[in-house]
Amino acid sequence: MKKGIVTLQAQGSPLTRRTTKILEVFRKYKFAIAALLIPLGIRAIPEILVGPYPIGWDIIAYYIPNSLDLASGRMNVWGIITSPPLMYAMVVPAYVLTKVSLVWIFKILGPILYGFLGWSIFMFCQRRLHWSSKKAFYAVLFISAYFVTMRIGWDAYQAELGLALFLLAESIRFPASAKSALGRVSLLSLAVLSNQLVGVLVVGTQLATLVHPSIRKNSRLFSFQFSPIALFLLILYATRQTALAPGLSIVGPGANLSVLATNLSFLFYAYIFVVPLVLFGIKLRERSVFVPWTIACGIGLALSVMPGHVFQDIGYRWVLLLSLPLLFLAYEGYTKLRVRTAFVTRNWGGVLRVVVIVSLSSSAITYAILPAQSALTLYTVFPQYVPTSMVQSSLPSSDYPNVVNAMLWVDSHLDSNSVLITQQAFYGWARSYLSPDKEVVNSFLGSPTSAIDQTGSYTHVLTVWWVEGSGWFQGSFPVGAKLLVRFGDLAVYEYR
């Protein structure tokens, strides 16, 4: 009886066959996988260096307290919508179900989100810009190693998630089928639910989409486009129903040219290194996708001169959101310049490549590993907009063990007749390391002394601050409080 030919793959064990399939998938999608894993690895470096402590201002000052409020039911529906909710829809269930510390959840989430952003950049480059897998991968390395992108990944998790979803949505081109259009609009809706400023980019893009001939002629596709806009309007309405509403009024401090001047200076500082490359890449074939994006950021930046905190306080964030379109153009300019110099002399093309690689890698490594007190001068120019180091949070990394010890001491000494006042830099630390039944009053960016009138009839009022002459925010020193116990450069103070 004749036997058929048995392939080597069929002869192997199930484990061997599975391993072979995994290797085949890896070879086929190696650039896409690397576009996810390498940015993830870059972002994981500072998390590993600081050990069990959090990094990022928004993480400890806002995200963790908000997550605790959501998990305990202390936030109403308008507050949840305003948050906005997509990131918390992942974080809060993970916290409730696993009981893992929120500090650790956000430490794990940070690298994952940066990897997701890298993968989204890769998909956008391939599908929308029509770049090869290799070119798209190198673009991911170029963009993810630039310090402005790393600054977004440091603590702007909501904007980071929104940008990743926005890029995936923009990877779907028009004209498209109803199914593709629905997928695109769904991604844009999720982007709106991730971050309000990314929501502005989505609205600008959708308004441009509505005038596209293929959309106007198809009533079904046309109606799809309003979903993200409706969600954005809902978030704006919800914001007006919260305690934030008075602070978001455009009636406030008068028009301030100095704010605009500062933001324009920050724009110059952030992208001066890539402007020559942007000029070479400005003729990118698919650059029209960046037009609504750039216009929205430009308008937001110009409005920072207007009265009111709602415009002035977020002006610099529009500069951050400009990073991706400018860096896409810069990488296109880099590739064109390399090709052009290669025809002149091989040496110049090689020199350009070495300069770019060394500059990006060295700046990224030093930014990721050096503590705030040893930061490069480059990162100390705008400390209010760009942290001097990725290993810092609302405090320098050298204070992490001290602030935890201080909060644990306070936790053991606070009773039902005691309250802790914290400035915003210490608020998240208190919420993270104090028992849920301990009362904490947030003085926001003012001195703890400014919140004394909120402590009512509490017998004991404490605060945590640096010892006099050290630390940050020295203008907010708790005047009138006496030092109780010291932990390194930090101390627990008592008002009464």
Residue pairs with C-beta under 8 A, 6 or more apart in sequence:
9 17
9 20
12 20
26 33
31 122
31 133
31 134
31 136
31 137
32 119
32 122
32 123
32 133
34 137
35 118
35 119
35 121
35 122
35 136
35 137
35 140
36 115
36 116
36 118
36 119
36 122
37 115
38 118
38 140
38 141
38 144
39 114
39 115
39 117
39 118
39 140
39 144
39 153
40 111
40 112
40 114
40 115
40 118
41 111
42 114
42 144
42 145
42 150
42 364
42 368
43 110
43 111
43 113
43 114
43 115
43 150
43 153
44 110
44 111
45 368
45 369
45 390
46 55
46 368
46 369
46 389
46 390
46 391
47 55
47 107
47 110
47 111
49 368
49 369
49 391
49 397
50 391
50 397
50 400
52 103
52 104
53 103
53 393
53 397
53 400
53 401
53 404
54 60
54 64
54 103
54 106
54 107
54 393
54 428
54 432
55 107
55 110
55 154
55 155
55 390
55 391
55 392
55 393
55 397
56 106
56 110
56 154
56 155
56 157
56 393
57 155
57 387
57 393
57 394
58 155
58 156
58 157
59 106
59 110
59 155
59 157
59 393
59 428
60 393
60 394
60 428
60 429
60 432
61 394
61 424
61 425
61 427
61 428
62 428
63 87
63 91
63 106
63 157
64 102
64 103
64 106
64 428
64 431
64 432
65 427
65 428
65 431
66 75
66 83
66 88
67 88
67 91
67 92
67 95
67 102
68 102
68 431
68 436
69 75
69 79
70 80
70 83
70 88
70 92
71 92
71 95
71 96
72 436
75 83
77 238
78 238
78 239
78 241
78 242
79 238
79 242
80 88
81 234
81 235
81 238
82 235
82 238
82 239
82 242
82 244
84 158
84 192
84 193
84 194
84 195
84 196
84 199
84 235
85 193
86 158
86 161
86 162
86 190
86 193
86 194
87 157
87 158
87 161
87 194
90 109
91 102
91 105
91 106
91 109
94 100
94 105
95 102
95 105
101 432
102 432
103 432
106 157
109 157
110 153
110 157
113 153
113 157
113 160
113 161
113 164
114 144
114 153
114 160
116 161
116 164
117 144
117 153
117 160
117 163
117 164
117 167
118 140
118 143
118 144
119 140
119 164
120 163
120 164
120 165
120 167
120 168
120 171
121 136
121 139
121 140
121 143
121 144
121 167
121 324
122 136
122 137
122 139
122 140
123 167
123 168
123 171
124 167
124 168
124 170
124 171
125 131
125 135
125 136
125 139
125 140
125 328
126 132
126 133
126 136
126 171
127 171
127 172
127 173
128 170
128 171
128 173
128 286
128 289
129 136
129 284
129 285
129 286
129 328
129 332
130 285
130 286
131 139
135 335
138 331
139 328
139 331
141 360
142 327
142 330
142 331
142 334
142 356
142 360
143 149
143 323
143 324
143 327
143 328
143 331
144 150
144 153
145 360
145 361
145 363
145 364
146 274
146 323
146 327
146 360
146 364
147 363
147 364
147 367
147 378
147 379
147 386
148 270
148 271
148 320
148 323
148 327
148 386
149 323
149 324
149 327
150 364
150 367
150 368
150 390
151 320
151 386
151 387
152 159
152 160
152 163
152 320
152 323
153 160
154 387
154 390
155 387
155 393
156 317
156 320
158 194
158 195
159 194
159 195
159 197
159 198
159 317
159 320
159 321
161 194
161 195
162 191
162 192
162 194
162 195
162 197
162 198
162 199
163 191
163 195
163 198
163 321
163 324
165 187
165 188
165 190
165 191
165 194
166 187
166 188
166 191
166 198
166 201
166 202
166 205
167 324
168 187
169 184
169 185
169 187
169 188
169 191
170 205
170 289
172 180
172 181
172 183
172 184
172 187
174 181
174 209
174 212
174 214
174 215
175 212
175 214
175 215
176 184
176 221
178 220
178 221
178 224
181 221
181 224
182 224
185 224
185 225
185 227
185 228
188 202
188 205
188 206
188 227
188 228
189 227
189 228
189 231
191 198
191 199
191 201
191 202
191 228
192 198
192 199
192 202
192 228
192 231
192 232
192 235
193 231
193 235
196 232
196 235
196 239
197 300
197 314
197 317
197 318
197 321
198 321
199 228
199 231
199 232
199 235
200 232
200 296
200 300
201 292
201 293
201 296
201 297
201 321
202 228
202 229
202 232
203 228
203 229
203 232
203 296
204 292
204 293
204 295
204 296
205 292
205 293
206 225
206 226
206 228
206 229
207 292
208 291
208 292
209 215
209 225
210 216
210 222
210 225
214 221
215 221
215 222
215 225
216 222
239 245
239 248
240 248
247 309
247 310
248 308
248 309
248 310
249 308
249 310
250 306
250 307
250 308
250 310
250 311
251 307
251 308
252 307
252 308
252 309
252 310
253 307
253 308
253 309
253 312
254 307
255 305
255 306
255 307
256 305
256 307
256 312
257 305
259 304
259 305
259 312
259 315
260 301
260 302
260 304
260 305
260 315
262 316
263 301
263 304
263 315
263 316
263 318
263 319
264 301
266 316
266 319
266 382
266 385
267 301
267 319
267 322
269 381
269 382
270 319
270 320
270 323
270 386
271 278
271 322
271 323
271 326
273 359
274 326
274 327
274 330
276 333
277 329
277 330
277 331
277 333
277 334
277 337
278 326
278 329
278 330
278 333
279 333
280 332
280 333
280 334
280 336
280 337
281 328
281 329
281 330
281 331
281 332
281 333
281 334
281 335
281 336
282 329
282 333
284 328
284 329
284 332
287 329
290 325
290 328
290 329
293 321
293 322
293 324
293 325
294 322
294 325
297 318
297 319
297 321
297 322
298 318
300 314
300 315
300 317
300 318
301 315
301 318
301 319
303 311
303 315
304 311
304 312
304 314
304 315
304 316
304 318
305 311
305 312
306 312
316 382
316 384
316 385
319 385
320 385
334 352
334 356
337 352
338 349
338 352
338 353
339 349
341 348
341 349
341 352
342 348
342 349
363 376
363 378
366 376
367 376
367 379
367 389
367 390
368 390
368 391
369 391
370 376
370 389
370 391
371 389
371 391
371 392
371 396
371 397
371 398
372 387
372 388
372 389
372 391
372 392
372 396
372 397
373 396
373 398
374 389
375 388
375 389
379 386
379 387
379 388
379 389
380 388
389 396
389 397
391 397
393 400
394 424
394 425
394 426
394 428
394 429
395 403
395 425
395 426
395 429
395 471
395 472
396 471
396 472
398 488
398 489
399 466
399 471
399 488
399 489
399 490
401 488
402 487
402 488
402 489
402 490
403 426
403 429
403 464
403 487
403 490
404 429
404 433
405 487
406 464
406 485
406 487
406 490
406 491
406 492
407 429
407 430
407 432
407 433
407 434
407 464
408 433
409 485
409 487
409 492
410 420
410 430
410 434
410 438
410 462
410 464
410 492
411 433
411 434
411 435
411 438
413 462
414 420
414 434
414 438
414 439
414 460
414 462
415 460
417 458
417 459
417 460
418 439
418 458
418 459
418 460
418 461
418 462
419 439
419 440
419 441
419 455
419 458
419 460
419 461
419 462
420 430
420 434
420 438
420 439
420 440
420 441
420 461
420 462
420 463
420 464
421 440
421 441
421 443
421 448
421 451
421 452
421 454
421 455
421 461
421 462
421 463
421 478
421 495
422 429
422 430
422 440
422 441
422 442
422 443
422 448
422 463
422 464
423 443
423 444
423 445
423 446
423 447
423 448
423 463
423 465
423 473
423 476
424 442
424 443
424 444
424 445
425 472
425 473
426 464
426 465
427 440
427 442
429 464
430 438
430 440
430 464
431 440
434 440
439 458
441 451
441 454
441 455
442 451
443 449
443 450
443 451
445 476
446 476
447 475
447 476
447 477
447 478
447 479
448 463
448 465
448 476
448 478
448 481
448 493
449 478
449 479
449 480
449 481
449 495
452 461
452 495
455 461
455 495
459 496
460 494
460 496
461 494
461 495
461 496
462 484
462 492
462 493
462 494
462 495
463 478
463 481
463 492
463 493
463 495
464 490
464 491
464 492
464 493
465 471
465 476
465 477
465 478
465 481
465 490
465 491
465 493
466 472
466 474
466 477
466 489
466 490
466 491
467 483
467 486
467 489
467 490
467 491
468 477
470 489
471 489
471 490
478 493
478 495
480 495
481 493
481 494
481 495
482 493
482 494
483 491
483 492
483 493
484 491
484 492
484 493
484 494
485 491
485 492
486 492
